[in-house]
Amino acid sequence: MRNSRKWAATVLPLMITSAVLAVAPSASAAPAGAAACTSHRWSAKDSNWGTTKDNTGGPIRSGPHSSCSVVIWPTIHTKLFYHCYVRNEAGNTWTHVRPDQPNGTTLQGWVYDGNLDDGGSLKPC
């Protein structure tokens, strides 16, 4: 009986710890909430431009995730100046852009590359 108690006192905590570690999320999980929208850096590396697609357009967002807030929803065929692109934690590519606005606005943000006529920037951020 003593040996079984000693075994239980030694082995059970190890089994429980192993089970918890097996189901616990890793520290390298994707950023959540607002952090996912502000965690990507960009710089103006690309001198190309493109336009939003015919049928979808697509919002310019505060970060490279569909959950990030919309900065502006450009009209279809809006000319967008490219800066660079990133691949987000979901594996999707997003281009950082500035819309060509006649009033000189400084709005900028991220567009999902699937919403761009040419697939977005070719220059990684």
C-alpha positions as CSV (number, residue, x, y, z in Angstrom):
1,M,0.0,0.0,0.0
2,R,2.9,2.4,0.8
3,N,4.4,1.9,-2.6
4,S,1.1,2.7,-4.4
5,R,0.7,5.9,-2.5
6,K,4.3,6.9,-3.3
7,W,3.7,6.1,-6.9
8,A,0.5,8.1,-6.9
9,A,2.2,11.1,-5.2
10,T,5.0,11.0,-7.8
11,V,3.3,10.1,-11.1
12,L,-0.1,11.7,-10.9
13,P,1.2,15.3,-10.8
14,L,3.3,14.5,-13.8
15,M,0.4,13.1,-15.7
16,I,-1.8,16.1,-14.9
17,T,0.9,18.5,-15.9
18,S,1.4,16.7,-19.2
19,A,-2.3,16.7,-19.9
20,V,-2.5,20.5,-19.3
21,L,0.5,21.2,-21.5
22,A,-1.0,19.1,-24.3
23,V,-4.1,21.2,-24.5
24,A,-2.8,24.6,-23.4
25,P,-2.3,27.2,-26.2
26,S,1.3,27.9,-27.1
27,A,2.9,31.2,-26.3
28,S,3.3,31.9,-30.1
29,A,-0.4,31.9,-30.8
30,A,-1.8,34.7,-33.0
31,P,-2.3,38.1,-31.3
32,A,-5.8,38.6,-30.1
33,G,-8.1,41.6,-30.3
34,A,-6.5,45.0,-30.8
35,A,-3.0,43.6,-30.7
36,A,-3.7,41.7,-33.9
37,C,-4.5,45.0,-35.6
38,T,-1.5,46.9,-34.5
39,S,1.3,44.3,-34.3
40,H,2.4,44.5,-37.9
41,R,5.0,47.1,-39.1
42,W,5.2,48.4,-42.6
43,S,7.3,50.8,-44.7
44,A,7.0,52.3,-48.1
45,K,9.1,49.8,-50.1
46,D,6.9,49.4,-53.2
47,S,6.4,52.1,-55.9
48,N,3.5,50.2,-57.6
49,W,-0.2,50.7,-57.4
50,G,-3.3,48.7,-58.1
51,T,-7.1,49.0,-57.8
52,T,-9.9,47.3,-55.9
53,K,-11.6,44.5,-57.8
54,D,-14.7,44.9,-60.0
55,N,-17.2,43.0,-57.9
56,T,-15.9,43.2,-54.3
57,G,-14.0,46.4,-53.7
58,G,-12.8,45.7,-50.1
59,P,-12.3,47.8,-47.0
60,I,-9.0,49.3,-45.9
61,R,-8.5,48.1,-42.4
62,S,-6.4,49.2,-39.4
63,G,-4.5,45.9,-39.4
64,P,-4.1,42.8,-41.6
65,H,-7.0,40.9,-40.2
66,S,-10.7,40.8,-41.1
67,S,-11.5,41.5,-37.5
68,C,-9.7,44.9,-37.6
69,S,-11.7,48.1,-37.8
70,V,-12.4,49.6,-41.2
71,V,-10.5,52.8,-41.9
72,I,-12.3,53.5,-45.2
73,W,-14.3,51.5,-47.7
74,P,-13.1,52.7,-51.1
75,T,-15.3,52.5,-54.2
76,I,-14.7,49.9,-56.8
77,H,-11.6,50.6,-59.0
78,T,-10.1,53.0,-56.4
79,K,-6.4,53.5,-57.2
80,L,-4.3,52.4,-54.2
81,F,-0.6,53.1,-53.8
82,Y,1.2,50.1,-52.4
83,H,3.7,50.2,-49.6
84,C,4.5,46.5,-48.8
85,Y,2.7,43.2,-47.8
86,V,2.6,40.9,-44.8
87,R,1.3,37.4,-44.3
88,N,-0.9,37.4,-41.2
89,E,-1.2,34.6,-38.6
90,A,-4.0,32.9,-40.7
91,G,-1.6,32.7,-43.7
92,N,-3.4,35.4,-45.8
93,T,-1.4,38.2,-47.5
94,W,-2.4,41.8,-46.9
95,T,-1.0,44.9,-48.6
96,H,-0.5,48.2,-46.8
97,V,-1.9,50.9,-49.0
98,R,-2.7,54.6,-49.3
99,P,-5.7,55.5,-51.5
100,D,-5.3,58.1,-54.2
101,Q,-7.6,60.7,-52.9
102,P,-8.0,64.0,-54.7
103,N,-8.5,65.9,-51.4
104,G,-5.0,64.9,-50.2
105,T,-6.2,62.7,-47.4
106,T,-3.5,60.8,-45.5
107,L,-5.7,57.7,-44.8
108,Q,-3.8,54.4,-45.0
109,G,-4.2,50.9,-43.9
110,W,-4.3,47.2,-44.9
111,V,-6.3,45.5,-47.8
112,Y,-6.7,41.8,-48.2
113,D,-4.8,40.9,-51.4
114,G,-7.8,38.9,-52.6
115,N,-9.7,42.2,-53.0
116,L,-7.0,43.8,-55.2
117,D,-7.0,43.4,-59.0
118,D,-3.4,42.3,-59.3
119,G,-3.0,40.5,-56.0
120,G,-1.2,43.3,-54.1
121,S,2.3,44.3,-53.4
122,L,5.3,42.1,-54.2
123,K,7.5,43.8,-51.6
124,P,7.5,42.2,-48.1
125,C,7.3,44.6,-45.2
